[in-house]
Amino acid sequence: MAGTKITVRNNGPLRLEGEFEICDMEGKPFGLGGRTAVSLCRCGHSQNKPFCDSTHRKIGFQSEMTARDLPAEQPKPAL
């Protein structure tokens, strides 16, 4: 799916905007009710996981991120 933007919000959630699908471990999609933007919990304390319910504000979650380049992916060793 093209056109998805994920923003890491300082001291808050991951914000997904655009066209996307969120699935559980079995591949079953969450019903998003037509939403084109949702926030996913980063603090681990939401009562509505994986979605954010703003609990990060109540607990004082702190995590500031700036964009950076990841190192090149290394080949996995053969088994």
Buried (B, 14 or more C-beta within 10 A) or exposed (E): EEEEEEBBBEBBBBBBBEEBEEEEEEEEEEEBEEEEEBBBBBBEBBEEEBBBBEBBEEEEBEEEEEEEEEEEEEEEEEE
